[in-house]
Amino acid sequence: MGIKLISSIIQRDIFAEWARRGQEMTGKTVTRADLCEAVYQKVGLSRTESAALVELVLKEITDCLERGETVKLSSFGSFVVRKKGQRIGRNPKTGKEVPISPRRVMVFKPSAILKHRINGAEHTSS
């Protein structure tokens, strides 16, 4: 099975399943095991192959972010690495000013489709 086909299945079916589960079970945390199980059930690979596929996808996303690349998943959202400059912070206990060194942070920007699905579910369940 080609990586593009698997990617398409993951985006279409598995992300939709995560969104659906999130609507049904508020407060549930989706784990790697949950992702592997979803791949196993939707794609038809063995559990071992499903786990390897999930690890491969997560490693690729991690490697891209580590290089400073943006990871855009259509209909889901984008993971973006941003640079933050040095700034002065404050120790909340002592009130003393301390320098915060420059760093890179990762942010997630949900797609309009994902925002709509999340907000649409809120309004229909109220």
Order of alpha helices (4+ residues) and beta strands (2+ residues): alpha-alpha-alpha-alpha-beta-beta-beta-beta-beta-alpha
